[in-house]
Amino acid sequence: MIIKYFGELADLTGKELEIRSAGLTAKQLLAELVKSYGPEFGMKIFTPDKQLQGIFLLLNGRHIRYYQGLDTILREEDELCFMPFIDGG
């Protein structure tokens, strides 16, 4: 599967694109990414009670909540994008 990072997360990971194996749930993948990129990555995407914050997690162009949320099983052909919220005025 392909993972794409935008904004601060691309800066934090040092990558805009990454390929990972599939078969995990989104929640399991996020835990692996926090292990790989450290607690700062975790603080950018999770609240203290482990709810997503500051990002839209898009699976194949649709918000992951339209699937099974973080319990969605990720497939080899999937594309997961970390899109930060954009503030403006």
C-alpha positions as CSV (number, residue, x, y, z in Angstrom):
1,M,0.0,0.0,0.0
2,I,1.0,3.6,-0.5
3,I,1.1,6.2,2.2
4,K,1.3,9.9,1.4
5,Y,2.2,12.6,3.8
6,F,1.4,16.3,3.4
7,G,2.4,19.4,5.3
8,E,4.0,19.0,8.7
9,L,3.9,15.2,8.6
10,A,5.9,15.2,5.4
11,D,8.5,17.4,7.1
12,L,8.4,15.2,10.3
13,T,8.8,11.9,8.4
14,G,11.2,13.3,5.8
15,K,9.0,11.6,3.2
16,E,6.1,12.5,1.0
17,L,5.5,8.9,-0.1
18,E,6.1,5.6,1.5
19,I,5.3,2.0,0.6
20,R,4.2,-0.4,3.4
21,S,2.8,-3.9,3.4
22,A,-0.9,-4.4,3.8
23,G,-3.0,-6.6,6.0
24,L,-3.1,-4.4,9.1
25,T,-5.9,-2.3,10.4
26,A,-5.5,1.4,10.1
27,K,-5.1,1.5,13.9
28,Q,-2.3,-1.0,13.8
29,L,-0.6,0.8,11.0
30,L,-0.8,4.1,12.9
31,A,0.8,2.4,16.0
32,E,3.7,1.2,13.7
33,L,4.2,4.6,12.3
34,V,4.4,6.1,15.8
35,K,7.0,3.5,16.6
36,S,8.9,4.4,13.4
37,Y,8.7,8.2,13.6
38,G,8.6,8.7,17.4
39,P,6.4,10.4,19.9
40,E,6.3,13.7,18.1
41,F,4.6,12.0,15.2
42,G,2.1,10.5,17.6
43,M,1.4,13.9,19.2
44,K,0.7,15.4,15.8
45,I,-2.0,12.9,14.9
46,F,-3.5,11.8,18.3
47,T,-5.1,13.4,21.3
48,P,-4.0,12.2,24.7
49,D,-6.9,9.7,24.7
50,K,-5.8,8.3,21.2
51,Q,-8.4,10.1,19.0
52,L,-7.3,11.4,15.7
53,Q,-6.6,15.1,15.7
54,G,-5.3,17.7,13.2
55,I,-5.5,15.4,10.1
56,F,-7.9,13.9,7.7
57,L,-7.0,10.3,7.1
58,L,-8.1,9.5,3.6
59,L,-8.3,6.0,2.2
60,N,-8.5,5.9,-1.6
61,G,-9.7,9.6,-1.5
62,R,-12.4,9.1,1.1
63,H,-12.3,9.8,4.8
64,I,-11.6,6.6,6.7
65,R,-14.8,7.1,8.7
66,Y,-16.8,6.1,5.6
67,Y,-15.2,2.6,5.9
68,Q,-14.8,1.0,9.3
69,G,-12.9,3.9,10.8
70,L,-9.5,2.9,12.3
71,D,-10.7,-0.8,12.3
72,T,-10.5,-0.8,8.5
73,I,-8.2,-3.5,7.1
74,L,-5.8,-2.0,4.7
75,R,-5.2,-3.8,1.3
76,E,-2.2,-3.9,-0.9
77,E,-3.9,-1.7,-3.6
78,D,-4.9,1.0,-1.0
79,E,-3.6,4.6,-0.8
80,L,-3.7,6.2,2.6
81,C,-3.2,10.0,2.8
82,F,-2.4,12.1,5.9
83,M,-4.0,15.5,5.1
84,P,-3.5,18.2,7.7
85,F,-6.4,20.5,8.5
86,I,-5.9,23.8,6.8
87,D,-6.7,27.0,8.7
88,G,-7.2,30.3,7.0
89,G,-8.9,33.5,7.1
